[in-house]
Each structure stands twice: as structure tokens, then as C-alpha cells.
């Protein structure tokens, strides 16, 4: 595999933190709030924000901001592109073991 051939691995999804975020969001929930993603992945607030921004900039993640009562909230979900890219990445990882 050369430097331009990733073998189907997606460099946006590949870092473990982003892979964890995508895996969680691909598990079937429509929207998950920031705290649930943070707690499930074990990321700090700042690390989650950074990785979420990268996924959002790539078009893989949709971010919705709002409020519950007077408290600001942020929710995430994978875009159709994000789900496809995550699924393809997982398939490429599995192919490495066969």
C-alpha cells in the first residue's frame, strides 16, 4: 500500500477518537447530545469539540445547537455521507484481518 493508497481506510475517520464518535453515532440513535457522546467516548470537552469540528468540516457530522430550558445544548448525528464513510472504513479494517 503506497502513500496515496489508503486501502479503503478513511483518514478523517481513522483516529481512534473520531472512530469512537462515529461508532457511537452509527449505533442507531438519531441525535445524541454532547454530554452523552463525551461520556461514552471518554473524551474531554475540548477534545470532543475538536474532533467533532473535523468531522463536521468533512461533511460527516451534523451539529444542532439549541437549549433545554435555559441551558445551551449541542446534539450530533452522522450525515448519510458520514455513515457511508464510517461503514466503508470499518469494512476496510475488517479486510485487513482476512
Secondary structure per residue as TSV (DSSP state, phi and psi in degrees):
chain	resnum	aa	ss	phi	psi
A	1	X	-	360.0	121.6
A	2	X	-	-86.4	177.3
A	3	X	T	-65.5	-25.7
A	4	X	T	-94.1	-5.8
A	5	X	-	-110.2	106.6
A	6	X	-	-89.6	0.7
A	7	X	T	64.3	27.1
A	8	X	T	90.0	-8.4
A	9	X	-	-73.9	139.4
A	10	X	-	-100.3	116.2
A	11	X	H	-65.0	-20.9
A	12	X	H	-74.1	-40.9
A	13	X	H	-82.9	-27.9
A	14	X	H	-57.8	-42.0
A	15	X	S	-54.6	137.9
A	16	X	H	-54.3	-37.3
A	17	X	H	-64.3	-44.5
A	18	X	H	-71.4	-35.2
A	19	X	H	-61.9	-41.2
A	20	X	H	-64.4	-42.8
A	21	X	H	-61.7	-48.3
A	22	X	H	-63.1	-42.5
A	23	X	H	-60.4	-43.6
A	24	X	H	-63.5	-45.9
A	25	X	H	-73.3	-23.6
A	26	X	T	-81.4	-5.5
A	27	X	T	-75.5	1.6
A	28	X	S	119.0	-17.0
A	29	X	-	-72.0	139.1
A	30	X	S	-68.7	-56.9
A	31	X	-	-130.3	140.0
A	32	X	E	-124.2	140.8
A	33	X	E	-81.0	159.2
A	34	X	H	-50.3	-47.9
A	35	X	H	-62.7	-40.1
A	36	X	H	-65.3	-41.2
A	37	X	H	-67.6	-44.9
A	38	X	H	-58.4	-48.8
A	39	X	H	-67.6	-38.7
A	40	X	H	-71.3	-33.5
A	41	X	H	-91.6	-17.3
A	42	X	T	76.0	14.9
A	43	X	-	-83.8	153.2
A	44	X	-	-74.5	165.4
A	45	X	H	-56.4	-46.8
A	46	X	H	-67.4	-39.2
A	47	X	H	-66.7	-42.3
A	48	X	H	-62.3	-44.1
A	49	X	H	-58.7	-45.0
A	50	X	H	-63.0	-48.4
A	51	X	H	-69.4	-35.7
A	52	X	H	-64.6	-38.9
A	53	X	H	-63.2	-42.5
A	54	X	H	-61.2	-45.4
A	55	X	H	-65.3	-39.4
A	56	X	H	-66.0	-44.9
A	57	X	H	-61.9	-30.4
A	58	X	T	-81.6	-6.7
A	59	X	T	84.4	15.7
A	60	X	S	-94.5	-20.1
A	61	X	E	-130.5	137.7
A	62	X	E	-107.0	135.9
A	63	X	E	-118.8	131.3
A	64	X	E	-122.7	132.2
A	65	X	E	-115.5	144.4
A	66	X	E	-168.0	-155.7
A	67	X	E	-142.9	149.9
A	68	X	E	-119.5	109.6
A	69	X	T	66.1	-126.8
A	70	X	T	-99.1	3.0
A	71	X	E	-97.4	127.1
A	72	X	E	-67.7	144.6
A	73	X	E	-136.2	152.4
A	74	X	E	-128.9	134.9
A	75	X	E	-122.9	150.6
A	76	X	E	-125.7	151.2
A	77	X	E	-154.5	153.3
A	78	X	E	-74.0	144.3
A	79	X	-	-80.3	166.2
A	80	X	H	-55.7	-38.9
A	81	X	H	-63.4	-44.8
A	82	X	H	-60.2	-42.1
A	83	X	H	-65.3	-42.7
A	84	X	H	-62.0	-45.4
A	85	X	H	-67.3	-39.5
A	86	X	H	-63.3	-47.2
A	87	X	H	-60.5	-42.5
A	88	X	H	-66.0	-38.1
A	89	X	H	-63.2	-45.8
A	90	X	H	-62.3	-41.4
A	91	X	H	-61.9	-39.6
A	92	X	H	-66.3	-39.1
A	93	X	H	-63.0	-42.8
A	94	X	H	-63.9	-36.7
A	95	X	H	-65.2	-26.4
A	96	X	H	-67.0	-24.6
A	97	X	T	-94.2	-2.0
A	98	X	-	-103.6	360.0
